[in-house]
Amino acid sequence: MTHQVIVMSRQGCPSCVTAEAEVARICGELGVEWSVADVDTDPEWRGEYGDRVPVILVDGAEHGYWTVEEDRLRRALT
């Protein structure tokens, strides 16, 4: 099964930078596609995720927010 991870992020967010680096490392090790989406580019995203960035989505479903739980993310992707 192929998974997709999206980090809902925003510019100027130090926690987002950290989460993006962690997701890049984990997904790189597992060969999983990932991307970043800026919540401030879409009013719906800003309303849904803006208070909790970074938010990690796995296969379109919310997986977690504020921090990356590495063990939990790895389990979801394997």
N, C-alpha and C positions, 0 to 999 in steps of 0.2 A: 504494500500500500504506500502511495506517495502522499506525504504530508506537505502542508504549506503553513509557514509561520509569518505573521505580520506583527511588527512592533508599532503600536499606535503611539506616536511621539509628538514632540513640538520643539521648535527651535528655542535655544536658551535654557533647556532643561537638563541640568547635570545628571539627574537620575536616568533620564532617557539615553544619554550618551553611554552610561554604564550598562544599561540594559541592552542597548544595541550591540555593544562589544561582546557581552556575554552570549547573546543569542547568535551572533556571528560565529563565535568560537564553537558553541555547542552544535549548531546546525552544520557548520563546516566539518566537524568531526563525524557527524552522522550522515552527511551528504543530503541534507534536507534544504529545500528552497526556502528562502526567507526574504522579506522586504520590510521597508519602513514606510509608514503613511503619516503625514502631518495632520493632526486633528484639526488644526486651525484653517485647513483648506476647504473644509466642508462643515456647514453649520450643524448638520445632523451628527457628525462625528464629534464635534466640539461639545454638543449637548450630552452625548452618550458617554464619552470617554474623557472629556476635558479636565474634570476634577481628579482623575485617577492616573494620569499618564506617569510613567509608561504603562500601557496595557498590552498584554501579550495575547494574540489570537492564534489558535491552532485550528486549522481547517475551518475557519470562519466562526468558531465559537470562542468566547472569552475563556482564557486559561488562567490568567492571573493579572495582577497589577501592582505597581510601585516597585517591586523587585522581581528578579528571575529566580524561581525555585529550581535550581539546576536538576536535582534528582527527579523531581516531579515532571519537569519538561522532558528530560531524557526518557522517562517511562512513557510519556504520551507519544513520543516520536518513534519508539521502537516496538 
